[in-house]
Amino acid sequence: YNGKYYCDHKYFYGPFGDQCEKCSGGGKHCPDGSVVYPDPDNDCKYPDCPCAKDKKKCPDGTIVERDPDDECNFEPCCCPKDQPYCKYGDAKCCPDGEWSCPYNGKYYCDHKYFYGPFGDQCEKCSGGGKHCPDGSVVYPDPDNDCKYPDCPCAKDKKKCPDGTIVERDPDDECNFEPCCCPKDQPYCKYGDAKCCPDGEWSCPYNGKYYC
């Protein structure tokens, strides 16, 4: 007023504040129960609601979640490795984990025509678990041509003659690690004594050692 500013019932010369960046809109309730608010850094537009936290089990047993980059639809399941033969074109993997052959150039998935995105062929191996002697279970490795990995060694241990404890060696077919032999190496008439894995010395007989 007359070149001056009247603030809080008196003339005021500064310092002055700035315009609020906060948006005027209230919160928007999302289907998952959360609330989103206008974004002052994006012209006060509401951000996308987060996807629901539910999950879906695919036919091959894998679990998929909702994809925020695909309108919160479930991520597509993979399809079995045995891709079917189609008379007119290649089969495509529907999001529900089932193969579909084209019909008039279109694919029918989950009782409706579907244009993508399609899933991939499963990398998971079809073989079940193999029970190991120690009670554990190993499964086919998709990164190794679906071969079964080696079973882990049993957890039992062995006490050597000198009192030391040795375990099974996974790099030696799960045999026990060799024990050491006493320092007093015996004299052998025909050659040098060798230390057997059980911690006992052995003298050669016809060039062979008996352990």
BANU-586189 format. One record per residue (C-alpha): residue in one letter; x, y, z. Coordinates in steps of 0.001 Angstrom, whole numbers, plus 500000, padded with zeros to 6 digits. Example, Ala and Ser with C-alpha at 12.3 -4.5 7.8 and 13.67 -1.06 7.14 Angstrom:
BEGIN
code; xx; yy; zz
a; 512300; 495500; 507800 $
s; 513670; 498940; 507140 $
This chain:
BEGIN
code; xx; yy; zz
y; 500000; 500000; 500000 $
n; 501634; 503262; 498816 $
g; 504643; 501090; 497935 $
k; 504681; 499363; 501288 $
y; 503525; 495958; 502503 $
y; 501237; 495503; 505478 $
c; 501831; 492190; 507303 $
d; 500464; 491058; 510660 $
h; 498828; 494468; 511406 $
k; 501930; 496537; 510651 $
y; 504049; 497727; 507773 $
f; 506670; 495145; 506893 $
y; 509888; 495561; 504892 $
g; 511172; 492014; 504783 $
p; 512484; 489453; 504607 $
f; 509559; 487986; 502687 $
g; 508737; 484321; 502245 $
d; 508204; 482303; 499063 $
q; 505143; 480782; 497490 $
c; 504320; 477394; 498972 $
e; 505352; 474373; 496896 $
k; 502837; 472138; 498600 $
c; 499931; 471038; 496424 $
s; 496378; 471736; 497485 $
g; 494921; 468318; 496639 $
g; 494366; 465768; 499386 $
g; 495422; 462155; 499485 $
k; 494108; 459559; 497029 $
h; 493296; 456113; 498387 $
c; 494731; 453192; 496424 $
p; 493274; 449684; 496047 $
d; 495996; 448212; 498283 $
g; 494956; 450517; 501135 $
s; 497827; 452985; 500807 $
v; 497449; 456715; 500123 $
v; 499315; 458807; 497530 $
y; 499580; 462597; 497502 $
p; 500086; 465168; 494701 $
d; 503720; 465554; 493700 $
p; 504879; 469220; 493819 $
d; 507818; 468319; 491576 $
n; 505503; 466944; 488881 $
d; 502897; 469725; 488456 $
c; 501000; 468390; 491479 $
k; 499981; 465229; 489630 $
y; 499192; 462134; 491642 $
p; 501834; 459392; 491422 $
d; 500777; 455896; 490421 $
c; 499345; 453743; 493161 $
p; 501645; 450918; 494287 $
c; 500722; 447437; 493169 $
a; 498955; 445048; 495503 $
k; 501282; 442700; 497366 $
d; 499484; 439495; 496410 $
k; 501382; 436854; 494455 $
k; 500499; 434114; 491989 $
k; 501776; 430566; 491733 $
c; 502599; 429434; 488192 $
p; 502062; 425905; 486822 $
d; 505790; 425144; 487191 $
g; 505704; 426135; 490857 $
t; 507433; 429509; 490582 $
i; 505908; 432581; 492244 $
v; 505348; 435847; 490344 $
e; 504439; 439323; 491602 $
r; 502611; 442258; 490081 $
d; 504587; 444461; 487660 $
p; 504306; 448230; 488305 $
d; 505510; 448893; 484740 $
d; 502635; 446849; 483267 $
e; 499635; 448418; 485023 $
c; 500181; 446118; 488003 $
n; 499368; 442981; 486028 $
f; 501072; 439815; 487214 $
e; 504453; 439079; 485669 $
p; 504026; 436363; 483024 $
c; 504655; 432780; 484020 $
c; 507083; 430700; 482017 $
c; 505888; 427754; 479933 $
p; 507071; 424115; 479999 $
k; 510130; 423233; 477944 $
d; 508087; 420996; 475619 $
q; 506898; 423680; 473188 $
p; 504006; 422299; 471113 $
y; 503973; 422151; 467340 $
c; 501525; 424586; 465716 $
k; 500218; 424128; 462197 $
y; 500156; 427850; 461409 $
g; 503018; 429636; 463137 $
d; 504962; 429343; 466358 $
a; 503441; 428803; 469779 $
k; 503615; 431669; 472265 $
c; 503777; 431453; 476035 $
c; 500665; 432941; 477667 $
p; 501014; 434809; 480979 $
d; 499279; 431925; 482781 $
g; 502104; 429541; 481791 $
e; 500208; 427752; 479006 $
w; 501298; 427525; 475358 $
s; 498984; 428966; 472703 $
c; 498983; 428352; 468953 $
p; 498019; 431251; 466662 $
y; 494532; 431400; 465177 $
n; 494099; 433838; 462277 $
g; 497335; 435446; 463384 $
k; 496112; 435979; 466938 $
y; 496793; 434204; 470231 $
y; 494083; 433150; 472654 $
c; 495158; 433319; 476304 $
d; 493006; 432993; 479398 $
h; 489720; 432927; 477396 $
k; 490478; 436070; 475375 $
y; 492639; 437297; 472524 $
f; 496011; 438392; 473829 $
y; 498695; 440548; 472199 $
g; 501475; 440425; 474790 $
p; 503692; 440615; 476633 $
f; 504277; 436887; 476376 $
g; 506281; 434786; 478788 $
d; 509388; 432725; 478135 $
q; 510117; 429046; 478060 $
c; 510843; 427757; 481565 $
e; 514460; 427340; 482521 $
k; 513417; 425168; 485426 $
c; 514267; 421498; 485049 $
s; 511531; 418900; 485088 $
g; 513293; 416397; 487359 $
g; 512343; 416241; 491018 $
g; 514611; 416269; 494035 $
k; 517185; 413555; 494699 $
h; 517601; 412425; 498292 $
c; 521187; 412271; 499545 $
p; 522642; 409920; 502167 $
d; 522934; 412764; 504688 $
g; 519177; 413434; 504433 $
s; 519412; 416560; 502275 $
v; 517824; 416948; 498833 $
v; 519481; 418258; 495658 $
y; 517674; 419475; 492540 $
p; 518624; 419581; 488844 $
d; 520707; 422638; 487956 $
p; 519216; 424604; 485003 $
d; 522600; 426261; 484442 $
n; 524300; 422869; 484014 $
d; 522046; 421065; 481512 $
c; 519697; 420054; 484340 $
k; 522276; 417725; 485858 $
y; 522053; 416942; 489553 $
p; 524766; 418559; 491691 $
d; 526853; 416346; 493943 $
c; 525308; 415444; 497253 $
p; 526929; 417096; 500264 $
c; 529114; 414870; 502412 $
a; 527824; 413340; 505613 $
k; 528660; 415333; 508743 $
d; 530235; 412456; 510669 $
k; 533871; 412719; 511752 $
k; 536691; 410293; 512466 $
k; 539263; 410300; 515253 $
c; 542794; 409537; 514148 $
p; 545346; 407519; 516201 $
d; 547111; 410746; 517260 $
g; 543826; 412184; 518559 $
t; 543127; 414647; 515745 $
i; 539651; 414776; 514168 $
v; 539169; 414648; 510389 $
e; 536071; 415252; 508268 $
r; 534899; 413979; 504908 $
d; 536409; 415640; 501816 $
p; 533871; 416715; 499125 $
d; 536705; 416864; 496574 $
d; 537596; 413198; 497214 $
e; 534199; 411538; 496811 $
c; 533426; 412278; 500459 $
n; 536147; 410009; 501795 $
f; 537642; 410974; 505129 $
e; 540630; 413295; 505019 $
p; 543800; 411252; 505649 $
c; 545146; 411039; 509158 $
c; 548775; 411850; 509839 $
c; 551179; 409157; 511006 $
p; 553428; 409177; 514098 $
k; 556845; 410815; 513743 $
d; 558683; 407517; 514307 $
q; 558685; 406263; 510728 $
p; 559496; 402552; 510750 $
y; 562368; 400978; 508872 $
c; 561317; 398903; 505892 $
k; 563554; 396233; 504341 $
y; 562436; 396911; 500774 $
g; 561698; 400610; 500309 $
d; 560333; 403466; 502349 $
a; 557281; 403329; 504582 $
k; 554192; 405269; 503511 $
c; 551532; 406853; 505695 $
c; 548101; 405244; 505166 $
p; 544913; 407366; 505410 $
d; 544051; 405650; 508706 $
g; 547221; 407071; 510299 $
e; 549231; 403856; 510222 $
w; 552597; 403315; 508510 $
s; 552865; 400669; 505817 $
c; 555949; 399027; 504322 $
p; 555903; 398053; 500638 $
y; 555321; 394453; 499594 $
n; 556133; 393619; 495979 $
g; 556089; 397349; 495309 $
k; 552606; 397813; 496810 $
y; 551352; 399164; 500100 $
y; 548782; 397461; 502286 $
c; 546487; 399976; 504129 $
